[in-house]
Amino acid sequence: MKQTMTMIDNRDGKSYEFEIKEGTRGPSVVDISSFYPQTGMFTYDNGYTSTASCTSEITFIDGNKGELRYRGIPIEELANKHSYLDVCHLLLTSKLPTKEESLAFDLELRHRSFLHEGLINMFNSFPTNAHPMAALSSATASLSAFFYNHLEMKDDYEYQEMARRIVAKMPTIAALAYRHSIGASFIQPDISKSFTENFLYMMRAYPHNRMHIDPEGERVIKPIEIQALDTIFTLHADHEQNASTSTVRGVASTGAHPYVAISAGISALWGRAHGGANESVIKQLEMIGSVDRVDEFIARAKDPNDDFRLMGFGHRVYKNFDPRAKILKSLQDQLKDELNLDSNLMQIANKIEQIALSDEYFIKRKLYPNIDFYSGVILTALKIPTSMFTPIFVIGRTVGWITQWIEYKKSKGAKIARPRQLYVGK
């Protein structure tokens, strides 16, 4: 039997019925697709805070419980027991790989990580001081010129080939964008290295001619660094219908090339209110400068007449501790011990965290440290340049975006995204 909700217009007493649909987890939804034809009105939901834009089987979030699941599996289990590539396989195929499938998937991505020489040459047109995110977005869009036949995919094999190609190439493009930004020569992928190790290698390695040297110098890549970055990739792999994912789905609804949709997602992610937030966290910690000044800035954050906002606290969805932040907090403590880290920034961050978790002002407003607070500190500890924080987010999130794109394309009755408005002009 259909469950319905009755809505009454108190102006004329007319009533309207709308079907209630149930999901497997989370709140029920009221299907208002017939609202305008029935009532002659639109609904108004600024920022879509109470609107479900699609049905999905990929990711589930319960913000009140602090719960995140990929394909039904808790993020804690995935982050602690599985590699990022296993998570990619789960998102793309709906199941974790067997040992044999894991090896085959890893090998496939290693061989798909190389870039067309024409795409590499395109970077010469960018200024050497260009932000890596600008080059990353442009280069990703350019992939549609090299793989233009993806507009007409007919079966799962073609969808998987398209998806695995973009997942494999994104670390290479990101590393190239970084090296170009510092005037260093491009390093080709090394298929003897794993996904995450290869990215660190392409960022740090000396070119064979040694004409351009990374100012940090080439460093040995430690297993703990690979593990830490792999975990960060896993935690960023997907996050339901956030701004960049909704952008990818919106572009998908127009029938555009999948890599163009991913490029649009990258551009959306760059904003400081979204993927750029971890970069803002570090800039703020640097501005605070010392542990002695933390109390001063905490007071400013609590002052209603001060525009200062403490970065890395609170979340649009999570009204409990972000489960990803809990995992990163544990990882940060591990890095501090294993890499003997006790930097000034980490000391400042630790004091801010201690105050926020015990101060009634933050507790009452549910302003818990979020993933951006910890990821920025961890990436700094790994000596990742600040300009690469958001590109690393992109690498992790690419698999989620392309999975969401495929789900949209395979959904029945999908329509072009076309929100309406409340007009208040002349």
TALIN-V424795 format. One record per helix or strand of 3 or more residues. SS is the DSSP state (H for helix, E for strand). FROM is the first residue (numbers start at 1). LEN is the number of residues. If there is no record, write none. Layout:
SS&FROM&LEN  SS&FROM&LEN
This chain:
E&3&6  E&15&7  H&35&5  H&46&3  E&59&4  E&67&4  H&75&7  H&84&10  H&99&13  H&117&9  H&132&15  H&148&4  H&156&26  H&195&10  H&223&14  H&243&10  H&258&12  H&277&12  H&291&12  H&323&16  H&344&15  H&360&5  H&371&11  H&386&25
